[in-house]
Amino acid sequence: MSDCATPDVKIRDLASEFAPGLPADPERARGADLRDCGLTSMASVRLMLAIEAAFGVAIPDAELTPENFRTLATIEALIARLKAE
């Protein structure tokens, strides 16, 4: 993963490590349900930690919901909210 990658590319790269069935097409991947793509509960925790490290954010407990980690788009929105705070 490149340090120059845009947030959506970084998120997709990270998620693809934990959701092996993620579509290769970026548009399809963005809306794909990550659980349907193989994201397990344990992998969700690892993805959350990877996101915190990659984006320099701390995800509050209240934000650790299945809805925030359902798709790449919801993760992107979560990061945007956290960065805006």
C-alpha positions as CSV (number, residue, x, y, z in Angstrom):
1,M,0.0,0.0,0.0
2,S,1.4,3.3,-1.1
3,D,1.6,6.3,1.3
4,C,0.3,8.4,-1.5
5,A,-2.8,6.3,-2.0
6,T,-6.1,8.0,-1.6
7,P,-8.2,7.1,1.5
8,D,-10.6,4.9,-0.6
9,V,-7.7,3.0,-2.1
10,K,-6.0,2.5,1.4
11,I,-9.3,1.3,2.8
12,R,-9.8,-1.2,-0.1
13,D,-6.2,-2.4,0.3
14,L,-6.6,-3.0,4.0
15,A,-10.0,-4.6,3.7
16,S,-8.9,-6.9,1.0
17,E,-6.4,-8.5,3.4
18,F,-9.3,-9.4,5.8
19,A,-12.2,-10.0,3.3
20,P,-10.7,-12.2,0.6
21,G,-13.9,-12.2,-1.4
22,L,-13.9,-8.5,-2.0
23,P,-14.6,-7.7,-5.7
24,A,-11.6,-6.5,-7.7
25,D,-13.7,-3.8,-9.3
26,P,-13.4,-0.7,-7.1
27,E,-17.0,0.5,-7.6
28,R,-18.5,-3.0,-6.8
29,A,-16.0,-3.3,-3.9
30,R,-17.1,0.0,-2.4
31,G,-20.7,-1.2,-1.8
32,A,-20.0,-4.9,-1.1
33,D,-21.1,-6.2,2.3
34,L,-17.7,-7.1,3.9
35,R,-19.2,-10.1,5.8
36,D,-20.4,-11.6,2.5
37,C,-16.9,-11.1,1.3
38,G,-15.5,-13.2,4.2
39,L,-14.9,-10.7,6.9
40,T,-15.2,-12.5,10.2
41,S,-15.6,-11.0,13.7
42,M,-11.9,-11.6,14.5
43,A,-10.9,-10.1,11.1
44,S,-13.1,-7.1,11.9
45,V,-11.0,-6.4,15.0
46,R,-7.8,-6.7,13.0
47,L,-9.2,-4.4,10.2
48,M,-10.2,-1.9,12.9
49,L,-6.7,-1.8,14.3
50,A,-5.2,-1.6,10.8
51,I,-7.4,1.4,10.0
52,E,-6.5,3.2,13.2
53,A,-2.8,2.7,12.4
54,A,-3.1,3.7,8.7
55,F,-5.2,6.8,9.3
56,G,-3.9,7.9,12.7
57,V,-7.3,7.8,14.3
58,A,-8.7,6.2,17.4
59,I,-12.1,4.6,16.8
60,P,-14.2,5.2,20.0
61,D,-16.1,2.2,21.4
62,A,-19.4,3.8,20.4
63,E,-18.3,3.7,16.8
64,L,-17.4,0.0,16.8
65,T,-20.6,-1.1,15.3
66,P,-21.4,-3.6,12.5
67,E,-23.0,-0.7,10.5
68,N,-19.7,1.3,10.5
69,F,-17.8,-1.7,9.1
70,R,-20.4,-3.1,6.7
71,T,-18.9,-1.7,3.5
72,L,-15.9,0.2,2.3
73,A,-18.1,3.2,1.9
74,T,-19.3,3.1,5.6
75,I,-15.7,2.7,6.7
76,E,-14.7,5.7,4.6
77,A,-17.5,7.8,6.1
78,L,-16.4,6.7,9.6
79,I,-12.9,7.9,9.0
80,A,-14.1,11.2,7.5
81,R,-16.2,11.8,10.7
82,L,-13.3,10.9,13.0
83,K,-10.9,13.1,11.0
84,A,-13.3,16.0,11.2
85,E,-13.5,15.9,15.0
